[in-house]
Amino acid sequence: MDLAPGTEVRVKDDWPETRGPCHIRTPHYVRGRRGRILRRLGAFPNPEDLAFARPAPTRALYHVLFDETALFPDSRQGDDLLVELFEHWLEPA
């Protein structure tokens, strides 16, 4: 999957930590939420596998921009939050 800047995405609403030991780089507060691709940062070995010394496939990493008030209602209107997320956590919005 190659996501262009401006593409609307949704972060998967997945909770692998409920299924056993894992290493997750996706913050809880963005799971299931919609954001917009700002830029592709490159491709890197998946840290979720590296943490357990497993073979780590290379995955694209993106800057995803979120409307901060959608995540935190007490935020100031017009503020955004930028999060780095790997492609396997993203799906089309």
VMD Tcl script that builds the backbone (N, CA, C; Angstrom):
set m [mol new atoms 279]
animate dup $m
set s [atomselect $m all]
$s set {name element resname resid chain x y z} {
  {N N MET 1 A 0.861 -1.165 0.000}
  {CA C MET 1 A 0.000 0.000 0.000}
  {C C MET 1 A 0.910 1.233 0.000}
  {N N ASP 2 A 0.692 2.115 -0.935}
  {CA C ASP 2 A 1.460 3.365 -0.985}
  {C C ASP 2 A 0.463 4.502 -0.855}
  {N N LEU 3 A 0.503 5.205 0.253}
  {CA C LEU 3 A -0.478 6.243 0.552}
  {C C LEU 3 A 0.084 7.614 0.204}
  {N N ALA 4 A -0.641 8.341 -0.613}
  {CA C ALA 4 A -0.218 9.670 -1.046}
  {C C ALA 4 A -0.580 10.708 0.011}
  {N N PRO 5 A 0.190 11.789 0.090}
  {CA C PRO 5 A -0.179 12.883 0.991}
  {C C PRO 5 A -1.616 13.342 0.715}
  {N N GLY 6 A -2.350 13.585 1.799}
  {CA C GLY 6 A -3.738 14.016 1.695}
  {C C GLY 6 A -4.736 12.879 1.773}
  {N N THR 7 A -4.278 11.630 1.655}
  {CA C THR 7 A -5.176 10.477 1.727}
  {C C THR 7 A -5.771 10.358 3.126}
  {N N GLU 8 A -7.090 10.218 3.174}
  {CA C GLU 8 A -7.775 10.009 4.458}
  {C C GLU 8 A -7.642 8.544 4.851}
  {N N VAL 9 A -7.237 8.301 6.085}
  {CA C VAL 9 A -7.039 6.943 6.586}
  {C C VAL 9 A -7.729 6.786 7.936}
  {N N ARG 10 A -7.875 5.546 8.321}
  {CA C ARG 10 A -8.374 5.204 9.647}
  {C C ARG 10 A -7.343 4.281 10.273}
  {N N VAL 11 A -7.034 4.519 11.523}
  {CA C VAL 11 A -6.131 3.634 12.254}
  {C C VAL 11 A -6.948 2.417 12.686}
  {N N LYS 12 A -6.406 1.244 12.461}
  {CA C LYS 12 A -7.132 0.030 12.827}
  {C C LYS 12 A -7.477 0.049 14.310}
  {N N ASP 13 A -8.675 -0.395 14.606}
  {CA C ASP 13 A -9.131 -0.491 15.991}
  {C C ASP 13 A -8.800 -1.890 16.489}
  {N N ASP 14 A -7.518 -2.139 16.663}
  {CA C ASP 14 A -7.021 -3.453 17.035}
  {C C ASP 14 A -6.297 -3.330 18.375}
  {N N TRP 15 A -6.393 -4.365 19.171}
  {CA C TRP 15 A -5.784 -4.365 20.510}
  {C C TRP 15 A -5.000 -5.654 20.714}
  {N N PRO 16 A -3.869 -5.814 19.996}
  {CA C PRO 16 A -3.108 -7.060 20.110}
  {C C PRO 16 A -2.599 -7.348 21.514}
  {N N GLU 17 A -2.464 -6.333 22.328}
  {CA C GLU 17 A -1.987 -6.555 23.699}
  {C C GLU 17 A -2.960 -7.396 24.512}
  {N N THR 18 A -4.216 -7.500 24.072}
  {CA C THR 18 A -5.189 -8.346 24.776}
  {C C THR 18 A -5.024 -9.813 24.408}
  {N N ARG 19 A -4.196 -10.095 23.382}
  {CA C ARG 19 A -4.003 -11.466 22.918}
  {C C ARG 19 A -2.676 -12.060 23.398}
  {N N GLY 20 A -1.924 -11.324 24.174}
  {CA C GLY 20 A -0.658 -11.855 24.673}
  {C C GLY 20 A 0.451 -10.839 24.574}
  {N N PRO 21 A 1.660 -11.250 24.940}
  {CA C PRO 21 A 2.796 -10.324 24.927}
  {C C PRO 21 A 3.039 -9.744 23.534}
  {N N CYS 22 A 3.281 -8.462 23.487}
  {CA C CYS 22 A 3.542 -7.799 22.213}
  {C C CYS 22 A 4.225 -6.458 22.464}
  {N N HIS 23 A 4.728 -5.899 21.393}
  {CA C HIS 23 A 5.345 -4.573 21.422}
  {C C HIS 23 A 4.601 -3.740 20.393}
  {N N ILE 24 A 3.961 -2.676 20.812}
  {CA C ILE 24 A 3.115 -1.888 19.916}
  {C C ILE 24 A 3.600 -0.452 19.892}
  {N N ARG 25 A 3.678 0.109 18.685}
  {CA C ARG 25 A 4.120 1.487 18.507}
  {C C ARG 25 A 2.961 2.414 18.150}
  {N N THR 26 A 1.732 1.921 18.247}
  {CA C THR 26 A 0.561 2.714 17.874}
  {C C THR 26 A -0.165 3.156 19.145}
  {N N PRO 27 A -0.237 4.467 19.386}
  {CA C PRO 27 A -0.878 4.946 20.624}
  {C C PRO 27 A -2.352 4.538 20.712}
  {N N HIS 28 A -2.785 4.242 21.912}
  {CA C HIS 28 A -4.187 3.857 22.150}
  {C C HIS 28 A -5.149 4.931 21.656}
  {N N TYR 29 A -4.822 6.194 21.887}
  {CA C TYR 29 A -5.770 7.275 21.614}
  {C C TYR 29 A -6.025 7.538 20.131}
  {N N VAL 30 A -5.264 6.907 19.224}
  {CA C VAL 30 A -5.559 7.076 17.793}
  {C C VAL 30 A -6.199 5.836 17.175}
  {N N ARG 31 A -6.268 4.745 17.907}
  {CA C ARG 31 A -6.859 3.529 17.347}
  {C C ARG 31 A -8.339 3.746 17.063}
  {N N GLY 32 A -8.726 3.388 15.844}
  {CA C GLY 32 A -10.109 3.567 15.406}
  {C C GLY 32 A -10.419 4.973 14.927}
  {N N ARG 33 A -9.447 5.866 14.965}
  {CA C ARG 33 A -9.676 7.275 14.594}
  {C C ARG 33 A -9.228 7.556 13.165}
  {N N ARG 34 A -9.811 8.618 12.606}
  {CA C ARG 34 A -9.497 9.043 11.244}
  {C C ARG 34 A -8.430 10.129 11.251}
  {N N GLY 35 A -7.549 10.043 10.268}
  {CA C GLY 35 A -6.504 11.034 10.100}
  {C C GLY 35 A -6.211 11.227 8.621}
  {N N ARG 36 A -5.167 11.990 8.344}
  {CA C ARG 36 A -4.802 12.300 6.962}
  {C C ARG 36 A -3.296 12.126 6.815}
  {N N ILE 37 A -2.893 11.450 5.743}
  {CA C ILE 37 A -1.468 11.254 5.481}
  {C C ILE 37 A -0.830 12.609 5.176}
  {N N LEU 38 A 0.232 12.914 5.891}
  {CA C LEU 38 A 0.988 14.132 5.619}
  {C C LEU 38 A 2.168 13.820 4.707}
  {N N ARG 39 A 2.897 12.740 5.037}
  {CA C ARG 39 A 4.039 12.346 4.193}
  {C C ARG 39 A 4.460 10.918 4.520}
  {N N ARG 40 A 5.101 10.296 3.550}
  {CA C ARG 40 A 5.721 8.978 3.739}
  {C C ARG 40 A 7.159 9.232 4.184}
  {N N LEU 41 A 7.582 8.553 5.233}
  {CA C LEU 41 A 8.906 8.777 5.809}
  {C C LEU 41 A 9.956 7.800 5.295}
  {N N GLY 42 A 9.531 6.742 4.659}
  {CA C GLY 42 A 10.447 5.712 4.186}
  {C C GLY 42 A 9.960 4.352 4.632}
  {N N ALA 43 A 10.792 3.336 4.435}
  {CA C ALA 43 A 10.445 1.968 4.832}
  {C C ALA 43 A 11.477 1.479 5.834}
  {N N PHE 44 A 10.999 0.833 6.874}
  {CA C PHE 44 A 11.848 0.409 7.978}
  {C C PHE 44 A 11.408 -0.969 8.467}
  {N N PRO 45 A 12.318 -1.724 9.084}
  {CA C PRO 45 A 11.920 -3.007 9.672}
  {C C PRO 45 A 10.859 -2.781 10.751}
  {N N ASN 46 A 9.894 -3.672 10.796}
  {CA C ASN 46 A 8.781 -3.549 11.739}
  {C C ASN 46 A 9.277 -3.715 13.181}
  {N N PRO 47 A 9.209 -2.653 14.007}
  {CA C PRO 47 A 9.698 -2.744 15.389}
  {C C PRO 47 A 8.890 -3.704 16.250}
  {N N GLU 48 A 7.664 -4.000 15.851}
  {CA C GLU 48 A 6.849 -4.940 16.618}
  {C C GLU 48 A 7.441 -6.347 16.548}
  {N N ASP 49 A 8.143 -6.656 15.465}
  {CA C ASP 49 A 8.847 -7.938 15.348}
  {C C ASP 49 A 10.259 -7.848 15.911}
  {N N LEU 50 A 10.944 -6.749 15.645}
  {CA C LEU 50 A 12.310 -6.576 16.138}
  {C C LEU 50 A 12.386 -6.722 17.662}
  {N N ALA 51 A 11.351 -6.261 18.359}
  {CA C ALA 51 A 11.346 -6.315 19.826}
  {C C ALA 51 A 11.440 -7.746 20.355}
  {N N PHE 52 A 11.021 -8.727 19.530}
  {CA C PHE 52 A 11.057 -10.126 19.946}
  {C C PHE 52 A 12.081 -10.932 19.150}
  {N N ALA 53 A 12.999 -10.224 18.476}
  {CA C ALA 53 A 14.065 -10.858 17.686}
  {C C ALA 53 A 13.501 -11.772 16.603}
  {N N ARG 54 A 12.333 -11.416 16.075}
  {CA C ARG 54 A 11.748 -12.160 14.961}
  {C C ARG 54 A 12.165 -11.490 13.662}
  {N N PRO 55 A 12.118 -12.217 12.543}
  {CA C PRO 55 A 12.359 -11.557 11.258}
  {C C PRO 55 A 11.362 -10.412 11.088}
  {N N ALA 56 A 11.858 -9.254 10.684}
  {CA C ALA 56 A 11.026 -8.049 10.630}
  {C C ALA 56 A 10.860 -7.579 9.187}
  {N N PRO 57 A 9.669 -7.745 8.633}
  {CA C PRO 57 A 9.453 -7.235 7.284}
  {C C PRO 57 A 9.574 -5.709 7.257}
  {N N THR 58 A 10.015 -5.203 6.123}
  {CA C THR 58 A 10.110 -3.754 5.955}
  {C C THR 58 A 8.728 -3.203 5.668}
  {N N ARG 59 A 8.360 -2.147 6.376}
  {CA C ARG 59 A 7.042 -1.528 6.216}
  {C C ARG 59 A 7.195 -0.018 6.086}
  {N N ALA 60 A 6.299 0.569 5.327}
  {CA C ALA 60 A 6.305 2.024 5.164}
  {C C ALA 60 A 5.868 2.690 6.473}
  {N N LEU 61 A 6.508 3.808 6.771}
  {CA C LEU 61 A 6.181 4.611 7.947}
  {C C LEU 61 A 5.675 5.962 7.462}
  {N N TYR 62 A 4.580 6.441 8.056}
  {CA C TYR 62 A 3.937 7.674 7.621}
  {C C TYR 62 A 3.773 8.663 8.769}
  {N N HIS 63 A 3.785 9.933 8.430}
  {CA C HIS 63 A 3.286 10.971 9.328}
  {C C HIS 63 A 1.799 11.080 9.051}
  {N N VAL 64 A 0.992 10.896 10.089}
  {CA C VAL 64 A -0.463 10.990 9.968}
  {C C VAL 64 A -0.918 12.141 10.855}
  {N N LEU 65 A -1.713 13.028 10.280}
  {CA C LEU 65 A -2.191 14.225 10.964}
  {C C LEU 65 A -3.625 14.008 11.439}
  {N N PHE 66 A -3.881 14.312 12.703}
  {CA C PHE 66 A -5.208 14.164 13.309}
  {C C PHE 66 A -5.692 15.512 13.818}
  {N N ASP 67 A -6.998 15.741 13.717}
  {CA C ASP 67 A -7.615 16.902 14.347}
  {C C ASP 67 A -7.599 16.626 15.849}
  {N N GLU 68 A -6.854 17.426 16.578}
  {CA C GLU 68 A -6.651 17.159 18.005}
  {C C GLU 68 A -7.957 17.201 18.801}
  {N N THR 69 A -8.898 18.055 18.412}
  {CA C THR 69 A -10.158 18.127 19.169}
  {C C THR 69 A -10.992 16.858 19.007}
  {N N ALA 70 A -10.780 16.100 17.924}
  {CA C ALA 70 A -11.484 14.823 17.761}
  {C C ALA 70 A -10.930 13.773 18.720}
  {N N LEU 71 A -9.686 13.938 19.121}
  {CA C LEU 71 A -9.053 12.997 20.049}
  {C C LEU 71 A -9.205 13.436 21.498}
  {N N PHE 72 A -9.030 14.727 21.720}
  {CA C PHE 72 A -9.064 15.303 23.064}
  {C C PHE 72 A -9.993 16.515 23.039}
  {N N PRO 73 A -11.243 16.355 23.447}
  {CA C PRO 73 A -12.231 17.438 23.335}
  {C C PRO 73 A -11.835 18.748 24.005}
  {N N ASP 74 A -10.954 18.721 24.997}
  {CA C ASP 74 A -10.540 19.950 25.678}
  {C C ASP 74 A -9.447 20.707 24.928}
  {N N SER 75 A -9.018 20.183 23.794}
  {CA C SER 75 A -7.970 20.841 23.004}
  {C C SER 75 A -8.503 22.119 22.366}
  {N N ARG 76 A -7.558 22.933 21.925}
  {CA C ARG 76 A -7.913 24.186 21.260}
  {C C ARG 76 A -8.354 23.913 19.833}
  {N N GLN 77 A -9.442 24.520 19.408}
  {CA C GLN 77 A -9.932 24.384 18.038}
  {C C GLN 77 A -8.832 24.768 17.051}
  {N N GLY 78 A -8.634 23.950 16.010}
  {CA C GLY 78 A -7.634 24.242 14.996}
  {C C GLY 78 A -6.287 23.591 15.245}
  {N N ASP 79 A -6.094 22.977 16.416}
  {CA C ASP 79 A -4.830 22.294 16.692}
  {C C ASP 79 A -4.836 20.903 16.076}
  {N N ASP 80 A -3.673 20.469 15.599}
  {CA C ASP 80 A -3.505 19.148 15.018}
  {C C ASP 80 A -2.490 18.366 15.821}
  {N N LEU 81 A -2.537 17.045 15.675}
  {CA C LEU 81 A -1.578 16.156 16.313}
  {C C LEU 81 A -0.943 15.304 15.219}
  {N N LEU 82 A 0.376 15.225 15.201}
  {CA C LEU 82 A 1.120 14.460 14.217}
  {C C LEU 82 A 1.662 13.194 14.871}
  {N N VAL 83 A 1.362 12.035 14.270}
  {CA C VAL 83 A 1.789 10.749 14.820}
  {C C VAL 83 A 2.465 9.946 13.712}
  {N N GLU 84 A 3.554 9.261 14.042}
  {CA C GLU 84 A 4.204 8.354 13.092}
  {C C GLU 84 A 3.575 6.978 13.237}
  {N N LEU 85 A 3.050 6.453 12.108}
  {CA C LEU 85 A 2.374 5.155 12.129}
  {C C LEU 85 A 2.839 4.292 10.963}
  {N N PHE 86 A 3.016 3.008 11.239}
  {CA C PHE 86 A 3.381 2.071 10.194}
  {C C PHE 86 A 2.156 1.674 9.382}
  {N N GLU 87 A 2.398 1.344 8.103}
  {CA C GLU 87 A 1.334 1.073 7.141}
  {C C GLU 87 A 0.379 -0.029 7.582}
  {N N HIS 88 A 0.864 -1.037 8.293}
  {CA C HIS 88 A -0.027 -2.149 8.634}
  {C C HIS 88 A -1.068 -1.761 9.696}
  {N N TRP 89 A -0.960 -0.567 10.244}
  {CA C TRP 89 A -1.969 -0.063 11.175}
  {C C TRP 89 A -2.999 0.817 10.483}
  {N N LEU 90 A -2.813 1.104 9.207}
  {CA C LEU 90 A -3.677 2.050 8.492}
  {C C LEU 90 A -4.573 1.334 7.491}
  {N N GLU 91 A -5.780 1.864 7.323}
  {CA C GLU 91 A -6.707 1.377 6.310}
  {C C GLU 91 A -7.415 2.567 5.698}
  {N N PRO 92 A -7.940 2.407 4.484}
  {CA C PRO 92 A -8.652 3.534 3.853}
  {C C PRO 92 A -9.820 4.000 4.724}
  {N N ALA 93 A -10.019 5.298 4.779}
  {CA C ALA 93 A -11.115 5.852 5.609}
  {C C ALA 93 A -12.444 5.722 4.874}
}
mol reanalyze $m
mol bondsrecalc $m
mol representation Tube
mol addrep $m
